[in-house]
Amino acid sequence: MLKVEVTMRCALILFLIVGCGGKSDNATADSADTDTVADTDTDTDADTDSDTDTDTDTDTDSDTDTDTDPCDGPPDTDGDGVSDDCDVCPGHDDTVDTDGDSVPDGCDVCDGHDDLADTDGDGVPNGCDPCPNFAGVGGLGDTDGDGVVNMCDRCPGFDDARDADGDGAPDGCDRCPGSDDFQDADADGVPDGCDICPGGDDNLDADGDGVPDGCDTCPGFDDNLDSDGDGVADGCDRCQGFDDFQDADADAVPDGCDNCVLVGNLNQADVDLDGVGDVCDNCPNTSNVNQGDMDSDFIGDACDNCPQIANPGQGDFDGDGIGDVCDN
């Protein structure tokens, strides 16, 4: 702006000088010219103002502004790349955050959960807060002193934090210690690990023997009384003192009480009442307890018409009661 103003002033001064001088010359000429001919005054004012103003303004502003992040520089005691002044978790690596909650693992209050999610604002993240909707115990009461307010206490009178089997049920209220209380396939309220009668309702027990009706082997009697230890309750034992499950001839009569062990005879018929079933009695109509058969003809001695000589046909031509083979 200043240069322009100076230039204009110079041009004006030059104009005035040149212009005034020219007018004075003309006036002199006019006064000396008495000629009646028109005087033509040609004033050629060639004003060439060659003002070359070369203004080279080189403004080199070398301003090197190094903005150093204070979080990147030393000191960095724990060597995690974050300076002590900005370290979120001193003594631990700020870059390791397994659960992605922006809290480094070394200072994570609730591993595996978001430390920043704290509905009740009690400083305990929701993921580890036994009572996420109520802060502390003030005014709400914690009768058993386990740190869980009464309103959220899962096991009143006991420490909610004690859970040996890790099933979420505090030990003091664990229905099935050592097993998961929340696994209950038959929905009878008894966890599978302690279910007496899987598939049946453990709460139904008409005879009160502790064995649910659905699994009661001897309804109406105490299943726990089994004198001979054969697995059959005394009240339903078919052969007391013997194993009910030993039955060689499969006639549903246990061997210990079968009057004919090797030949099936469900009705146990014994006409001569000698304790030997008719189907295997060598003298079915004559008592013959020891089933003696001297001549091995399958006719017991007690009813054999010739006990010393085998005669299974028992032929007696003369009908004297003596078999023909030994009748003289």
C-alpha positions as CSV (number, residue, x, y, z in Angstrom):
1,M,0.0,0.0,0.0
2,L,2.9,2.3,0.9
3,K,4.7,1.6,-2.4
4,V,1.5,2.4,-4.4
5,E,1.1,5.7,-2.5
6,V,4.7,6.8,-3.1
7,T,4.4,5.9,-6.8
8,M,1.3,8.0,-7.2
9,R,2.9,11.0,-5.4
10,C,5.9,10.8,-7.7
11,A,3.8,10.6,-10.8
12,L,1.7,13.7,-9.6
13,I,4.8,15.7,-8.9
14,L,6.3,14.8,-12.3
15,F,3.1,15.7,-14.0
16,L,2.9,19.1,-12.3
17,I,6.5,19.9,-13.2
18,V,6.2,18.8,-16.8
19,G,2.8,20.3,-17.2
20,C,3.7,23.7,-15.7
21,G,6.8,24.1,-17.8
22,G,5.0,23.4,-21.0
23,K,2.3,25.9,-20.3
24,S,4.9,28.7,-19.5
25,D,6.7,28.0,-22.9
26,N,3.4,28.3,-24.7
27,A,2.6,31.6,-23.0
28,T,6.0,33.1,-24.0
29,A,5.5,32.0,-27.5
30,D,2.0,33.4,-27.6
31,S,3.1,36.8,-26.4
32,A,5.8,37.0,-29.0
33,D,3.5,35.8,-31.7
34,T,1.6,38.7,-33.2
35,D,0.7,36.7,-36.2
36,T,-3.1,36.5,-37.0
37,V,-2.8,33.0,-38.0
38,A,-4.1,30.5,-35.6
39,D,-1.5,29.3,-33.3
40,T,-1.5,25.6,-33.0
41,D,0.3,24.4,-29.8
42,T,1.1,20.8,-29.9
43,D,2.2,19.6,-26.6
44,T,3.2,16.1,-26.7
45,D,3.8,15.0,-23.1
46,A,5.2,11.5,-23.2
47,D,5.3,10.5,-19.7
48,T,6.7,7.1,-19.4
49,D,6.9,6.0,-15.9
50,S,8.8,2.8,-15.8
51,D,8.7,2.0,-12.1
52,T,9.9,-1.5,-11.7
53,D,9.6,-2.3,-8.0
54,T,11.0,-5.7,-7.4
55,D,10.1,-6.5,-3.9
56,T,11.4,-9.9,-3.1
57,D,10.1,-10.7,0.4
58,T,11.3,-14.0,1.3
59,D,9.9,-14.9,4.7
60,T,11.2,-18.2,5.7
61,D,9.6,-19.2,9.0
62,S,11.3,-22.3,10.1
63,D,9.2,-23.2,13.1
64,T,9.8,-26.8,14.1
65,D,7.1,-27.7,16.7
66,T,7.7,-31.1,18.0
67,D,4.6,-32.1,20.0
68,T,5.8,-35.0,22.2
69,D,3.0,-37.2,23.8
70,P,3.9,-37.3,27.5
71,C,2.4,-40.8,27.6
72,D,5.0,-42.1,25.2
73,G,8.2,-41.0,26.9
74,P,10.1,-42.1,30.0
75,P,9.9,-42.9,32.8
76,D,8.1,-46.2,32.1
77,T,8.7,-48.3,35.2
78,D,6.7,-51.3,34.1
79,G,7.9,-51.2,30.5
80,D,4.5,-51.4,28.9
81,G,5.1,-48.5,26.6
82,V,3.0,-46.1,28.6
83,S,4.9,-43.6,30.8
84,D,4.3,-43.6,34.5
85,D,2.4,-40.3,34.3
86,C,-0.3,-41.9,32.1
87,D,-0.1,-45.5,33.3
88,V,-3.6,-46.9,33.9
89,C,-2.3,-49.9,35.8
90,P,1.2,-49.3,37.3
91,G,3.2,-52.4,37.6
92,H,1.3,-54.2,34.9
93,D,1.0,-54.2,31.1
94,D,-1.7,-51.6,30.1
95,T,-2.0,-53.3,26.7
96,V,-3.3,-56.6,28.0
97,D,-7.0,-56.5,28.4
98,T,-8.5,-60.0,27.9
99,D,-12.1,-59.1,28.6
100,G,-12.0,-55.9,26.6
101,D,-13.4,-53.6,29.3
102,S,-10.6,-51.0,29.0
103,V,-9.2,-52.1,32.3
104,P,-5.9,-53.9,32.0
105,D,-5.9,-57.4,33.4
106,G,-3.5,-56.5,36.1
107,C,-6.0,-54.2,37.7
108,D,-9.2,-55.9,36.6
109,V,-11.7,-56.0,39.4
110,C,-14.0,-58.6,37.8
111,D,-12.2,-60.9,35.3
112,G,-14.3,-61.8,32.3
113,H,-16.8,-59.0,32.9
114,D,-17.0,-55.3,32.2
115,D,-15.5,-53.5,35.2
116,L,-17.2,-50.3,34.0
117,A,-20.7,-51.8,34.2
118,D,-21.9,-51.1,37.8
119,T,-25.6,-50.5,37.9
120,D,-25.8,-49.8,41.6
121,G,-22.6,-47.8,41.7
122,D,-21.1,-49.7,44.6
123,G,-17.7,-50.2,43.0
124,V,-18.4,-53.9,42.3
125,P,-19.0,-54.6,38.6
126,N,-22.3,-56.2,37.8
127,G,-20.6,-59.4,36.7
128,C,-19.3,-60.0,40.2
129,D,-21.9,-58.2,42.2
130,P,-24.1,-60.6,44.2
131,C,-26.7,-57.9,44.4
132,P,-26.2,-55.7,41.3
133,N,-29.3,-53.5,41.9
134,F,-28.6,-52.5,45.5
135,A,-25.5,-50.7,46.6
136,G,-23.9,-51.9,49.9
137,V,-25.9,-52.9,52.9
138,G,-26.8,-49.5,54.3
139,G,-30.5,-49.4,55.2
140,L,-31.1,-52.7,53.5
141,G,-29.7,-55.1,56.1
142,D,-27.3,-58.0,55.9
143,T,-28.3,-60.2,58.8
144,D,-25.8,-63.0,58.1
145,G,-23.0,-60.6,57.5
146,D,-21.9,-62.2,54.2
147,G,-21.7,-59.0,52.3
148,V,-25.0,-59.7,50.4
149,V,-28.0,-57.6,51.5
150,N,-31.0,-59.5,52.7
151,M,-33.0,-58.6,49.7
152,C,-30.5,-60.4,47.4
153,D,-29.3,-63.1,49.8
154,R,-29.5,-66.5,48.2
155,C,-28.9,-68.4,51.4
156,P,-30.0,-66.4,54.5
157,G,-28.0,-67.3,57.6
158,F,-25.1,-68.6,55.6
159,D,-22.2,-67.1,53.6
160,D,-23.3,-66.8,50.0
161,A,-19.7,-66.8,48.9
162,R,-19.0,-70.3,50.0
163,D,-19.8,-72.7,47.2
164,A,-17.5,-75.7,47.2
165,D,-19.0,-77.4,44.2
166,G,-19.3,-74.2,42.2
167,D,-22.9,-74.8,41.2
168,G,-24.1,-71.3,42.2
169,A,-25.9,-72.6,45.3
170,P,-24.2,-71.5,48.5
171,D,-23.0,-74.5,50.7
172,G,-25.4,-73.6,53.5
173,C,-28.4,-74.1,51.2
174,D,-26.9,-76.7,48.8
175,R,-29.4,-79.5,48.3
176,C,-26.9,-81.8,46.7
177,P,-23.3,-81.0,47.8
178,G,-20.8,-82.1,45.1
179,S,-23.3,-81.9,42.3
180,D,-25.0,-79.3,40.3
181,D,-28.2,-78.3,42.2
182,F,-29.7,-76.9,38.9
183,Q,-29.5,-80.2,37.0
184,D,-32.9,-81.9,37.5
185,A,-34.0,-84.0,34.5
186,D,-37.2,-85.3,36.1
187,A,-38.2,-81.9,37.5
188,D,-39.0,-83.3,40.9
189,G,-37.0,-80.6,42.8
190,V,-34.2,-83.1,43.6
191,P,-30.9,-82.5,41.7
192,D,-29.9,-85.4,39.5
193,G,-26.7,-86.0,41.5
194,C,-28.9,-86.8,44.6
195,D,-32.0,-88.2,42.9
196,I,-33.2,-91.4,44.5
197,C,-35.5,-92.3,41.7
198,P,-34.4,-90.7,38.4
199,G,-37.4,-90.3,36.2
200,G,-39.8,-90.5,39.1
201,D,-41.0,-88.0,41.7
202,D,-38.8,-88.4,44.8
203,N,-41.4,-86.6,46.8
204,L,-44.0,-89.4,46.4
205,D,-43.5,-92.2,49.0
206,A,-46.7,-93.9,50.1
207,D,-45.2,-96.4,52.4
208,G,-42.8,-93.9,53.9
209,D,-39.7,-96.2,53.5
210,G,-37.6,-93.5,51.9
211,V,-37.9,-95.1,48.5
212,P,-40.1,-93.0,46.1
213,D,-43.1,-94.9,44.7
214,G,-41.7,-94.8,41.2
215,C,-38.8,-96.9,42.3
216,D,-40.3,-98.9,45.2
217,T,-39.6,-102.6,44.8
218,C,-42.0,-103.6,47.5
219,P,-44.8,-101.1,47.8
220,G,-46.4,-101.2,51.2
221,F,-43.3,-102.5,52.9
222,D,-40.0,-101.1,53.9
223,D,-37.6,-101.6,51.0
224,N,-34.7,-101.2,53.3
225,L,-35.4,-104.4,55.2
226,D,-33.7,-107.3,53.4
227,S,-32.7,-110.0,55.9
228,D,-31.1,-112.4,53.3
229,G,-29.4,-109.6,51.3
230,D,-30.7,-110.8,48.0
231,G,-32.0,-107.4,47.0
232,V,-35.6,-108.3,47.6
233,A,-37.3,-106.5,50.5
234,D,-38.4,-109.0,53.2
235,G,-42.0,-107.9,52.7
236,C,-41.9,-109.2,49.1
237,D,-39.3,-112.0,49.5
238,R,-40.5,-115.2,47.8
239,C,-37.8,-117.4,49.5
240,Q,-36.7,-116.0,52.8
241,G,-33.1,-116.8,53.6
242,F,-32.2,-117.6,50.1
243,D,-31.4,-115.6,46.9
244,D,-34.6,-115.0,45.1
245,F,-32.7,-114.5,41.9
246,Q,-31.3,-118.1,41.8
247,D,-33.8,-120.1,39.7
248,A,-32.2,-122.9,37.7
249,D,-35.4,-124.2,36.1
250,A,-36.7,-120.7,35.5
251,D,-40.1,-121.5,37.0
252,A,-40.2,-118.3,39.0
253,V,-39.6,-120.3,42.2
254,P,-36.2,-119.5,43.7
255,D,-34.0,-122.6,44.0
256,G,-33.8,-122.3,47.8
257,C,-37.6,-122.9,48.0
258,D,-38.2,-125.0,44.9
259,N,-39.3,-128.6,45.6
260,C,-38.0,-129.6,42.1
261,V,-35.0,-127.5,41.3
262,L,-34.2,-128.9,37.9
263,V,-37.7,-129.4,36.5
264,G,-40.0,-126.4,36.2
265,N,-43.1,-126.7,38.4
266,L,-44.6,-123.3,39.2
267,N,-47.4,-124.9,41.2
268,Q,-45.0,-126.9,43.4
269,A,-47.5,-129.9,43.5
270,D,-46.4,-132.6,46.1
271,V,-49.1,-135.2,46.6
272,D,-47.2,-137.3,49.1
273,L,-46.0,-134.2,50.9
274,D,-42.5,-135.5,51.1
275,G,-41.0,-132.1,50.1
276,V,-40.2,-133.4,46.6
277,G,-42.4,-132.1,43.8
278,D,-44.5,-134.6,41.9
279,V,-42.8,-133.8,38.6
280,C,-39.5,-135.1,39.9
281,D,-40.5,-137.5,42.7
282,N,-39.5,-141.1,42.0
283,C,-42.4,-142.1,44.2
284,P,-45.0,-139.4,43.7
285,N,-47.7,-141.2,45.7
286,T,-45.4,-142.6,48.4
287,S,-43.4,-140.4,50.7
288,N,-39.8,-140.9,49.9
289,V,-38.0,-137.9,51.2
290,N,-34.5,-139.2,50.4
291,Q,-35.5,-140.5,47.0
292,G,-33.5,-143.7,47.4
293,D,-33.2,-145.8,44.3
294,M,-31.0,-148.9,44.9
295,D,-31.3,-150.3,41.4
296,S,-31.2,-146.9,39.6
297,D,-34.3,-147.7,37.6
298,F,-35.8,-144.3,38.4
299,I,-38.4,-145.9,40.6
300,G,-37.8,-145.0,44.2
301,D,-37.1,-147.9,46.6
302,A,-40.2,-146.9,48.6
303,C,-42.5,-147.8,45.7
304,D,-40.3,-150.2,43.6
305,N,-41.7,-153.8,43.3
306,C,-38.2,-155.0,42.8
307,P,-35.8,-152.6,44.5
308,Q,-32.7,-154.6,43.9
309,I,-33.2,-155.4,40.2
310,A,-33.8,-152.7,37.8
311,N,-37.3,-152.9,36.3
312,P,-38.5,-149.4,35.3
313,G,-41.6,-151.0,33.8
314,Q,-42.6,-152.5,37.2
315,G,-44.1,-155.6,35.5
316,D,-46.1,-157.8,37.9
317,F,-47.9,-160.5,36.0
318,D,-49.5,-162.2,39.0
319,G,-50.2,-159.0,40.8
320,D,-48.6,-160.0,44.0
321,G,-46.8,-156.8,44.4
322,I,-43.4,-158.3,43.5
323,G,-42.0,-157.4,40.2
324,D,-41.7,-160.2,37.6
325,V,-37.9,-159.8,37.4
326,C,-37.5,-160.8,40.9
327,D,-40.6,-162.9,41.5
328,N,-39.9,-166.6,42.1
